[in-house]
Amino acid sequence: MSHYQVEGNDPCDWTDWESAGKTRGGPCGRAAGSWERYEEDAEAAAALGANAFRFSVSWSRVEPRRGEFDEAALERYARLVVRLDALGLEPVVTLLHYTHPRWFHDETPWTSTASVDAFGRFSARTARALGPKARCWTVLNEPLVLVLGGYLDGQVPPGIASARDAARALDHLLAAHEAAAAEIRAAIPGAAIGVAHNMMGFAPERARNPFDRALVRVAGRFYNQALLDAFGEGRWSAYLPPFTRLAGRRPGLPASLDFFGVNYYSRLHLRFLGDGGRIGSFAYRDPHGRGLTDNGWEVVPEAFPPLLRQAASLGKPLFVTENGLADAADTKRAAFLEAHVGVLQAAEVEGLPVHGYLHWSLVDNYEWLDGWEPRFGLLE
């Protein structure tokens, strides 16, 4: 779970984004109250039979002012880790899940190399505070999504729309992953370091149209493969027509990764030359008649296996770090879970190195731009 989506009352860049009226769902406010109730969340997860619990640490709580750390906040997360261990739940810690302290974008933005040092310092303090019971770390959650939303189309903080800034931000995020991995390993020898990457299925809107099919290949290369190249080869080059290229080189990046996390939800259908003169348009469809989720996403477990195979080409252990659906009435959830767990059973038979599955999410929470309407939780 992302801290912001469940903890509540956490002033940060997203709080200001909401106050400026840039979300559709209103303010997060108290969220699900997990800051006070994390132990109850953990006990609920254990009662469901889980053996792992993914949570993220709020940078804005831990370092509300640059260089000033809140020891009480760090101790709160440390107590959660102790309780998870006592319940037999492996803590899976995420360090960056979209939000930033209020000072960050002005003082050490991702477009600046200062961001790498700032994130490394935060990572070091957090790792020392949580200690050796926190053995599994997803340093960055969906870094490409953050770059595309925050630096290319300006839909999320910091609200920039610049291909040049997007390229810089991605480079510094990956450098920050390296820095954080080094700090975590120094504090917790033997810790496993990973990244959580959103992977999307793509299909041509018109199955036999060569331009739609070409657009699918371009989208898959840009959205799914570029980050695999970065962590597998230490270099990446992703092109999105007509003018966007994200490229860079970090030779030490592959050594900073122990496992690769796949976040998978749905599939987009692409059509060449979309509305308004764009290179293409995209839409969620329901060709199998299963019904779209509450937030309009296709339920398509058959798009999952090729993405797992693509991720497995990295040669690292895989975790499914997110998978779920918005379904307030719970009419589709059971079939969705059965189908996607069935994919993992088949992947195991195939020999793919899938070592774990983390459902999104344990409790209903604040869904970023969409607010409270989408219900992803196993618990209401």
C-alpha positions as a Markdown table, in Angstrom:
| # | Residue | x | y | z |
|---|---|---|---|---|
| 1 | Met | 0.0 | 0.0 | 0.0 |
| 2 | Ser | 1.2 | 3.5 | -0.6 |
| 3 | His | 1.5 | 5.5 | 2.6 |
| 4 | Tyr | -0.4 | 8.5 | 1.2 |
| 5 | Gln | -3.3 | 6.3 | 0.1 |
| 6 | Val | -3.9 | 4.8 | 3.5 |
| 7 | Glu | -2.2 | 6.8 | 6.2 |
| 8 | Gly | -3.9 | 10.1 | 5.9 |
| 9 | Asn | -3.0 | 13.6 | 7.3 |
| 10 | Asp | 0.4 | 13.7 | 5.5 |
| 11 | Pro | 1.2 | 17.2 | 4.1 |
| 12 | Cys | 3.2 | 16.8 | 1.0 |
| 13 | Asp | 3.3 | 17.7 | -2.7 |
| 14 | Trp | 0.0 | 15.8 | -3.3 |
| 15 | Thr | -1.7 | 17.6 | -0.6 |
| 16 | Asp | -0.9 | 20.9 | -2.4 |
| 17 | Trp | -2.0 | 19.4 | -5.7 |
| 18 | Glu | -5.4 | 18.5 | -4.3 |
| 19 | Ser | -5.7 | 22.0 | -2.7 |
| 20 | Ala | -5.1 | 23.5 | -6.1 |
| 21 | Gly | -8.1 | 21.6 | -7.5 |
| 22 | Lys | -6.1 | 19.3 | -9.8 |
| 23 | Thr | -7.7 | 16.0 | -8.8 |
| 24 | Arg | -11.2 | 14.7 | -9.5 |
| 25 | Gly | -11.7 | 13.0 | -6.2 |
| 26 | Gly | -11.3 | 15.7 | -3.5 |
| 27 | Pro | -8.8 | 15.6 | -0.7 |
| 28 | Cys | -7.2 | 12.5 | 0.8 |
| 29 | Gly | -7.7 | 13.8 | 4.3 |
| 30 | Arg | -7.5 | 11.0 | 6.9 |
| 31 | Ala | -7.4 | 8.3 | 4.2 |
| 32 | Ala | -8.0 | 4.9 | 5.7 |
| 33 | Gly | -6.5 | 5.9 | 9.0 |
| 34 | Ser | -3.7 | 3.4 | 8.7 |
| 35 | Trp | -1.2 | 5.7 | 10.4 |
| 36 | Glu | -2.9 | 4.8 | 13.7 |
| 37 | Arg | -4.2 | 1.4 | 12.6 |
| 38 | Tyr | -1.3 | -0.3 | 10.8 |
| 39 | Glu | -1.2 | -3.1 | 13.3 |
| 40 | Glu | -4.9 | -3.8 | 12.7 |
| 41 | Asp | -4.2 | -3.9 | 9.0 |
| 42 | Ala | -1.3 | -6.3 | 9.6 |
| 43 | Glu | -3.5 | -8.6 | 11.7 |
| 44 | Ala | -6.2 | -8.6 | 9.1 |
| 45 | Ala | -3.6 | -9.6 | 6.4 |
| 46 | Ala | -2.3 | -12.4 | 8.6 |
| 47 | Ala | -5.9 | -13.6 | 9.2 |
| 48 | Leu | -6.4 | -13.8 | 5.5 |
| 49 | Gly | -3.4 | -16.1 | 5.3 |
| 50 | Ala | -0.9 | -13.7 | 3.8 |
| 51 | Asn | 2.8 | -14.1 | 4.6 |
| 52 | Ala | 4.0 | -10.7 | 3.4 |
| 53 | Phe | 2.9 | -7.1 | 3.8 |
| 54 | Arg | 3.9 | -4.3 | 1.4 |
| 55 | Phe | 3.9 | -0.7 | 2.7 |
| 56 | Ser | 5.7 | 2.5 | 1.8 |
| 57 | Val | 7.5 | 5.0 | 4.0 |
| 58 | Ser | 6.4 | 8.6 | 3.7 |
| 59 | Trp | 9.4 | 10.8 | 2.9 |
| 60 | Ser | 7.4 | 13.9 | 3.9 |
| 61 | Arg | 6.7 | 12.4 | 7.4 |
| 62 | Val | 10.3 | 11.3 | 7.8 |
| 63 | Glu | 12.0 | 14.5 | 6.5 |
| 64 | Pro | 9.4 | 17.3 | 6.7 |
| 65 | Arg | 12.1 | 19.9 | 6.3 |
| 66 | Arg | 15.3 | 19.3 | 4.3 |
| 67 | Gly | 17.9 | 17.7 | 6.4 |
| 68 | Glu | 15.6 | 17.5 | 9.5 |
| 69 | Phe | 14.4 | 14.0 | 10.3 |
| 70 | Asp | 11.4 | 13.1 | 12.5 |
| 71 | Glu | 12.6 | 10.3 | 14.7 |
| 72 | Ala | 9.1 | 9.7 | 16.0 |
| 73 | Ala | 7.9 | 9.0 | 12.4 |
| 74 | Leu | 10.8 | 6.6 | 11.8 |
| 75 | Glu | 10.1 | 4.8 | 15.1 |
| 76 | Arg | 6.4 | 4.4 | 14.0 |
| 77 | Tyr | 7.5 | 2.5 | 10.9 |
| 78 | Ala | 10.0 | 0.5 | 12.9 |
| 79 | Arg | 7.2 | -0.6 | 15.3 |
| 80 | Leu | 5.2 | -1.7 | 12.3 |
| 81 | Val | 8.1 | -3.8 | 11.0 |
| 82 | Val | 8.5 | -5.5 | 14.5 |
| 83 | Arg | 4.8 | -6.3 | 14.5 |
| 84 | Leu | 4.8 | -7.7 | 11.0 |
| 85 | Asp | 7.7 | -10.0 | 11.9 |
| 86 | Ala | 5.9 | -11.2 | 15.0 |
| 87 | Leu | 2.8 | -12.0 | 12.8 |
| 88 | Gly | 4.9 | -14.0 | 10.3 |
| 89 | Leu | 4.5 | -11.3 | 7.6 |
| 90 | Glu | 7.6 | -10.4 | 5.6 |
| 91 | Pro | 7.8 | -6.6 | 5.4 |
| 92 | Val | 8.1 | -5.4 | 1.8 |
| 93 | Val | 9.2 | -1.7 | 2.1 |
| 94 | Thr | 8.8 | 0.9 | -0.7 |
| 95 | Leu | 10.7 | 4.1 | -0.4 |
| 96 | Leu | 9.2 | 6.2 | -3.2 |
| 97 | His | 5.5 | 5.8 | -4.0 |
| 98 | Tyr | 4.8 | 9.0 | -5.9 |
| 99 | Thr | 4.7 | 11.6 | -3.2 |
| 100 | His | 7.5 | 14.0 | -2.1 |
| 101 | Pro | 8.1 | 16.4 | 0.8 |
| 102 | Arg | 6.9 | 19.9 | 0.1 |
| 103 | Trp | 10.5 | 21.3 | -0.1 |
| 104 | Phe | 11.6 | 18.7 | -2.7 |
| 105 | His | 10.5 | 20.1 | -6.0 |
| 106 | Asp | 11.9 | 23.6 | -5.2 |
| 107 | Glu | 15.2 | 22.5 | -3.5 |
| 108 | Thr | 16.2 | 19.1 | -5.0 |
| 109 | Pro | 14.0 | 18.3 | -7.9 |
| 110 | Trp | 14.4 | 15.1 | -10.0 |
| 111 | Thr | 15.7 | 17.3 | -12.8 |
| 112 | Ser | 18.7 | 18.1 | -10.6 |
| 113 | Thr | 21.5 | 15.9 | -9.5 |
| 114 | Ala | 20.8 | 17.1 | -6.0 |
| 115 | Ser | 17.9 | 14.8 | -5.9 |
| 116 | Val | 20.1 | 11.7 | -5.9 |
| 117 | Asp | 21.9 | 12.8 | -2.7 |
| 118 | Ala | 18.7 | 13.8 | -1.1 |
| 119 | Phe | 17.1 | 10.5 | -1.7 |
| 120 | Gly | 20.2 | 8.6 | -0.7 |
| 121 | Arg | 20.2 | 10.4 | 2.6 |
| 122 | Phe | 16.5 | 9.6 | 3.2 |
| 123 | Ser | 17.1 | 6.0 | 2.3 |
| 124 | Ala | 20.0 | 5.6 | 4.6 |
| 125 | Arg | 18.1 | 7.0 | 7.6 |
| 126 | Thr | 15.1 | 4.8 | 6.9 |
| 127 | Ala | 17.1 | 1.6 | 6.5 |
| 128 | Arg | 18.9 | 2.2 | 9.8 |
| 129 | Ala | 15.7 | 2.9 | 11.6 |
| 130 | Leu | 13.8 | -0.1 | 10.3 |
| 131 | Gly | 16.7 | -2.5 | 10.9 |
| 132 | Pro | 17.5 | -6.1 | 9.8 |
| 133 | Lys | 13.9 | -7.3 | 10.0 |
| 134 | Ala | 13.2 | -5.2 | 6.9 |
| 135 | Arg | 14.9 | -7.5 | 4.4 |
| 136 | Cys | 12.9 | -6.8 | 1.2 |
| 137 | Trp | 12.9 | -3.3 | -0.4 |
| 138 | Thr | 11.2 | -2.0 | -3.5 |
| 139 | Val | 13.1 | 1.3 | -3.8 |
| 140 | Leu | 11.0 | 3.0 | -6.5 |
| 141 | Asn | 7.3 | 2.3 | -7.3 |
| 142 | Glu | 6.6 | 2.8 | -11.0 |
| 143 | Pro | 9.3 | 5.3 | -11.8 |
| 144 | Leu | 8.3 | 5.5 | -15.5 |
| 145 | Val | 4.7 | 6.3 | -14.5 |
| 146 | Leu | 6.0 | 9.1 | -12.2 |
| 147 | Val | 8.1 | 10.5 | -15.0 |
| 148 | Leu | 5.3 | 10.4 | -17.6 |
| 149 | Gly | 2.7 | 11.8 | -15.4 |
| 150 | Gly | 4.8 | 14.4 | -13.6 |
| 151 | Tyr | 7.3 | 15.5 | -16.2 |
| 152 | Leu | 5.8 | 14.8 | -19.7 |
| 153 | Asp | 2.1 | 15.4 | -19.5 |
| 154 | Gly | 1.9 | 17.4 | -16.3 |
| 155 | Gln | -1.1 | 15.5 | -14.7 |
| 156 | Val | 0.6 | 14.9 | -11.4 |
| 157 | Pro | 3.1 | 16.8 | -9.2 |
| 158 | Pro | 5.3 | 18.6 | -10.1 |
| 159 | Gly | 3.1 | 19.2 | -13.2 |
| 160 | Ile | 5.8 | 19.7 | -15.8 |
| 161 | Ala | 5.3 | 19.0 | -19.5 |
| 162 | Ser | 8.8 | 18.7 | -21.1 |
| 163 | Ala | 10.4 | 15.8 | -22.8 |
| 164 | Arg | 13.8 | 17.1 | -21.9 |
| 165 | Asp | 12.9 | 17.3 | -18.2 |
| 166 | Ala | 11.3 | 13.9 | -18.3 |
| 167 | Ala | 14.6 | 12.4 | -19.6 |
| 168 | Arg | 16.6 | 14.1 | -16.9 |
| 169 | Ala | 14.1 | 13.0 | -14.2 |
| 170 | Leu | 14.2 | 9.3 | -15.3 |
| 171 | Asp | 18.0 | 9.4 | -15.3 |
| 172 | His | 18.2 | 10.8 | -11.8 |
| 173 | Leu | 15.5 | 8.5 | -10.5 |
| 174 | Leu | 17.6 | 5.5 | -11.6 |
| 175 | Ala | 20.7 | 7.0 | -10.2 |
| 176 | Ala | 18.8 | 7.5 | -6.9 |
| 177 | His | 17.9 | 3.8 | -7.0 |
| 178 | Glu | 21.6 | 3.0 | -7.2 |
| 179 | Ala | 22.3 | 5.3 | -4.3 |
| 180 | Ala | 19.5 | 3.9 | -2.2 |
| 181 | Ala | 20.5 | 0.3 | -2.9 |
| 182 | Ala | 24.0 | 1.0 | -1.6 |
| 183 | Glu | 22.7 | 2.7 | 1.6 |
| 184 | Ile | 20.3 | -0.1 | 2.3 |
| 185 | Arg | 22.9 | -2.8 | 1.8 |
| 186 | Ala | 25.3 | -0.9 | 4.1 |
| 187 | Ala | 22.7 | -0.8 | 6.8 |
| 188 | Ile | 21.2 | -4.2 | 6.3 |
| 189 | Pro | 23.6 | -6.7 | 4.8 |
| 190 | Gly | 21.8 | -9.3 | 2.7 |
| 191 | Ala | 18.8 | -7.1 | 2.0 |
| 192 | Ala | 17.0 | -7.8 | -1.3 |
| 193 | Ile | 16.6 | -4.7 | -3.5 |
| 194 | Gly | 14.0 | -4.4 | -6.2 |
| 195 | Val | 11.9 | -2.0 | -8.3 |
| 196 | Ala | 8.2 | -2.1 | -9.0 |
| 197 | His | 7.4 | -1.5 | -12.7 |
| 198 | Asn | 3.9 | -1.1 | -14.1 |
| 199 | Met | 3.6 | -3.3 | -17.2 |
| 200 | Met | 0.7 | -2.9 | -19.5 |
| 201 | Gly | -0.9 | -5.1 | -22.1 |
| 202 | Phe | -1.3 | -3.5 | -25.6 |
| 203 | Ala | -3.5 | -4.6 | -28.5 |
| 204 | Pro | -4.3 | -3.1 | -31.9 |
| 205 | Glu | -7.8 | -1.6 | -32.1 |
| 206 | Arg | -8.1 | -3.0 | -35.6 |
| 207 | Ala | -6.4 | -6.4 | -35.5 |
| 208 | Arg | -5.3 | -6.5 | -39.1 |
| 209 | Asn | -4.3 | -2.8 | -39.5 |
| 210 | Pro | -0.5 | -2.6 | -39.9 |
| 211 | Phe | -0.4 | 0.9 | -38.4 |
| 212 | Asp | -2.2 | -0.1 | -35.3 |
| 213 | Arg | 0.0 | -3.2 | -34.9 |
| 214 | Ala | 3.1 | -1.0 | -35.3 |
| 215 | Leu | 1.8 | 1.4 | -32.7 |
| 216 | Val | 1.4 | -1.6 | -30.3 |
| 217 | Arg | 5.1 | -2.5 | -30.8 |
| 218 | Val | 6.2 | 1.1 | -30.2 |
| 219 | Ala | 4.1 | 1.4 | -27.1 |
| 220 | Gly | 5.4 | -1.9 | -25.7 |
| 221 | Arg | 8.9 | -1.0 | -26.3 |
| 222 | Phe | 8.5 | 2.4 | -24.7 |
| 223 | Tyr | 6.4 | 1.5 | -21.7 |
| 224 | Asn | 7.3 | -2.0 | -20.8 |
| 225 | Gln | 10.8 | -2.7 | -22.2 |
| 226 | Ala | 12.8 | 0.5 | -21.6 |
| 227 | Leu | 13.0 | 0.0 | -17.8 |
| 228 | Leu | 14.0 | -3.7 | -18.3 |
| 229 | Asp | 16.8 | -2.5 | -20.6 |
| 230 | Ala | 17.9 | 0.0 | -17.9 |
| 231 | Phe | 18.2 | -2.6 | -15.2 |
| 232 | Gly | 19.4 | -5.4 | -17.4 |
| 233 | Glu | 22.0 | -3.5 | -19.5 |
| 234 | Gly | 22.6 | -0.2 | -17.7 |
| 235 | Arg | 21.4 | 1.8 | -20.7 |
| 236 | Trp | 18.0 | 2.6 | -22.1 |
| 237 | Ser | 16.5 | 4.3 | -25.1 |
| 238 | Ala | 12.7 | 4.7 | -25.4 |
| 239 | Tyr | 11.1 | 6.6 | -28.2 |
| 240 | Leu | 7.5 | 7.8 | -28.3 |
| 241 | Pro | 6.5 | 9.5 | -31.6 |
| 242 | Pro | 6.7 | 12.1 | -32.6 |
| 243 | Phe | 9.1 | 14.0 | -30.3 |
| 244 | Thr | 9.8 | 12.1 | -27.1 |
| 245 | Arg | 12.9 | 10.1 | -26.4 |
| 246 | Leu | 14.0 | 9.0 | -22.9 |
| 247 | Ala | 17.6 | 7.7 | -23.1 |
| 248 | Gly | 20.5 | 7.3 | -20.7 |
| 249 | Arg | 23.3 | 5.2 | -19.4 |
| 250 | Arg | 24.0 | 4.0 | -15.8 |
| 251 | Pro | 26.5 | 1.1 | -16.0 |
| 252 | Gly | 26.1 | 0.3 | -12.3 |
| 253 | Leu | 22.4 | 0.0 | -12.3 |
| 254 | Pro | 22.1 | -3.8 | -13.0 |
| 255 | Ala | 24.2 | -4.6 | -9.9 |
| 256 | Ser | 21.8 | -2.6 | -7.7 |
| 257 | Leu | 18.9 | -4.9 | -8.4 |
| 258 | Asp | 18.2 | -8.3 | -6.8 |
| 259 | Phe | 14.6 | -8.8 | -7.9 |
| 260 | Phe | 12.1 | -7.2 | -10.3 |
| 261 | Gly | 8.6 | -6.4 | -9.4 |
| 262 | Val | 5.8 | -6.4 | -11.9 |
| 263 | Asn | 2.6 | -4.3 | -11.4 |
| 264 | Tyr | -0.1 | -5.6 | -13.7 |
| 265 | Tyr | -3.7 | -4.5 | -14.1 |
| 266 | Ser | -5.0 | -4.3 | -17.6 |
| 267 | Arg | -4.6 | -3.8 | -21.4 |
| 268 | Leu | -5.0 | -0.8 | -23.7 |
| 269 | His | -6.3 | -1.0 | -27.3 |
| 270 | Leu | -4.4 | 1.4 | -29.6 |
| 271 | Arg | -5.5 | 3.0 | -32.8 |
| 272 | Phe | -3.2 | 4.9 | -35.1 |
| 273 | Leu | -3.9 | 8.6 | -35.9 |
| 274 | Gly | -6.3 | 9.3 | -33.0 |
| 275 | Asp | -8.3 | 12.3 | -32.2 |
| 276 | Gly | -6.9 | 15.8 | -32.5 |
| 277 | Gly | -4.0 | 14.9 | -34.8 |
| 278 | Arg | -2.2 | 12.8 | -32.2 |
| 279 | Ile | -0.1 | 9.8 | -33.3 |
| 280 | Gly | -2.7 | 7.5 | -31.9 |
| 281 | Ser | -5.5 | 7.0 | -29.4 |
| 282 | Phe | -6.1 | 4.4 | -26.7 |
| 283 | Ala | -9.1 | 2.9 | -25.0 |
| 284 | Tyr | -10.1 | 0.1 | -22.7 |
| 285 | Arg | -12.3 | -2.4 | -24.4 |
| 286 | Asp | -14.2 | -5.5 | -23.3 |
| 287 | Pro | -13.9 | -8.0 | -26.2 |
| 288 | His | -14.5 | -11.0 | -24.0 |
| 289 | Gly | -17.6 | -9.7 | -22.3 |
| 290 | Arg | -16.3 | -10.0 | -18.8 |
| 291 | Gly | -17.3 | -6.4 | -17.9 |
| 292 | Leu | -15.0 | -3.5 | -17.3 |
| 293 | Thr | -13.9 | -2.7 | -13.7 |
| 294 | Asp | -15.5 | 0.2 | -11.9 |
| 295 | Asn | -12.8 | 2.5 | -13.2 |
| 296 | Gly | -13.2 | 1.3 | -16.7 |
| 297 | Trp | -10.3 | -1.2 | -17.1 |
| 298 | Glu | -10.4 | -4.4 | -19.1 |
| 299 | Val | -10.2 | -7.6 | -17.2 |
| 300 | Val | -7.7 | -9.6 | -19.3 |
| 301 | Pro | -5.6 | -12.3 | -17.5 |
| 302 | Glu | -4.4 | -13.6 | -20.9 |
| 303 | Ala | -2.3 | -10.5 | -21.4 |
| 304 | Phe | -0.4 | -11.2 | -18.2 |
| 305 | Pro | 1.8 | -14.3 | -19.2 |
| 306 | Pro | 3.7 | -12.6 | -22.0 |
| 307 | Leu | 4.5 | -9.7 | -19.7 |
| 308 | Leu | 5.9 | -12.1 | -17.1 |
| 309 | Arg | 8.0 | -13.8 | -19.8 |
| 310 | Gln | 9.3 | -10.4 | -20.9 |
| 311 | Ala | 10.2 | -9.5 | -17.3 |
| 312 | Ala | 11.8 | -12.9 | -16.8 |
| 313 | Ser | 14.2 | -12.1 | -19.6 |
| 314 | Leu | 16.0 | -9.9 | -17.1 |
| 315 | Gly | 17.3 | -13.0 | -15.4 |
| 316 | Lys | 16.2 | -11.9 | -11.9 |
| 317 | Pro | 13.7 | -13.3 | -9.5 |
| 318 | Leu | 10.2 | -11.9 | -10.1 |
| 319 | Phe | 7.6 | -10.6 | -7.7 |
| 320 | Val | 4.1 | -9.5 | -8.7 |
| 321 | Thr | 4.1 | -6.4 | -6.6 |
| 322 | Glu | 0.6 | -5.2 | -7.6 |
| 323 | Asn | -2.4 | -6.9 | -9.1 |
| 324 | Gly | -6.1 | -6.2 | -8.5 |
| 325 | Leu | -9.3 | -4.4 | -9.6 |
| 326 | Ala | -11.7 | -1.8 | -8.6 |
| 327 | Asp | -15.0 | -3.6 | -7.8 |
| 328 | Ala | -17.1 | -2.1 | -5.1 |
| 329 | Ala | -19.8 | -4.7 | -5.5 |
| 330 | Asp | -17.4 | -7.6 | -5.3 |
| 331 | Thr | -19.0 | -9.3 | -8.3 |
| 332 | Lys | -15.8 | -9.8 | -10.3 |
| 333 | Arg | -13.2 | -10.0 | -7.6 |
| 334 | Ala | -13.2 | -13.7 | -7.0 |
| 335 | Ala | -13.0 | -14.7 | -10.6 |
| 336 | Phe | -10.3 | -12.0 | -11.2 |
| 337 | Leu | -8.2 | -13.5 | -8.4 |
| 338 | Glu | -8.7 | -17.1 | -9.5 |
| 339 | Ala | -7.7 | -16.2 | -13.1 |
| 340 | His | -4.6 | -14.3 | -12.2 |
| 341 | Val | -3.4 | -16.7 | -9.6 |
| 342 | Gly | -4.0 | -19.4 | -12.3 |
| 343 | Val | -1.6 | -17.4 | -14.5 |
| 344 | Leu | 1.1 | -17.7 | -11.8 |
| 345 | Gln | 0.5 | -21.4 | -11.4 |
| 346 | Ala | 1.1 | -21.8 | -15.1 |
| 347 | Ala | 4.1 | -19.6 | -15.0 |
| 348 | Glu | 5.6 | -21.8 | -12.3 |
| 349 | Val | 5.1 | -24.9 | -14.4 |
| 350 | Glu | 6.7 | -23.0 | -17.3 |
| 351 | Gly | 9.7 | -22.3 | -15.2 |
| 352 | Leu | 9.4 | -18.6 | -14.8 |
| 353 | Pro | 11.0 | -17.3 | -11.6 |
| 354 | Val | 7.9 | -15.9 | -9.9 |
| 355 | His | 8.6 | -15.9 | -6.2 |
| 356 | Gly | 5.7 | -14.0 | -4.8 |
| 357 | Tyr | 2.3 | -12.2 | -5.3 |
| 358 | Leu | 1.1 | -9.1 | -3.6 |
| 359 | His | -2.5 | -8.1 | -4.2 |
| 360 | Trp | -3.5 | -4.5 | -4.6 |
| 361 | Ser | -4.8 | -3.8 | -2.1 |
| 362 | Leu | -5.6 | -5.0 | 1.4 |
| 363 | Val | -8.0 | -2.1 | 2.2 |
| 364 | Asp | -9.9 | 0.4 | 0.1 |
| 365 | Asn | -7.8 | 3.5 | -0.2 |
| 366 | Tyr | -7.4 | 6.9 | -1.9 |
| 367 | Glu | -6.9 | 6.3 | -5.6 |
| 368 | Trp | -4.9 | 9.4 | -6.6 |
| 369 | Leu | -6.6 | 11.5 | -9.2 |
| 370 | Asp | -9.8 | 9.4 | -8.9 |
| 371 | Gly | -10.3 | 9.8 | -5.1 |
| 372 | Trp | -12.4 | 7.4 | -3.1 |
| 373 | Glu | -14.7 | 5.9 | -5.8 |
| 374 | Pro | -12.5 | 3.0 | -7.0 |
| 375 | Arg | -12.5 | 0.2 | -4.4 |
| 376 | Phe | -9.5 | -2.0 | -4.8 |
| 377 | Gly | -9.5 | -3.5 | -1.3 |
| 378 | Leu | -10.0 | -7.0 | -0.1 |
| 379 | Leu | -11.4 | -5.2 | 3.0 |
| 380 | Glu | -14.0 | -2.4 | 2.6 |
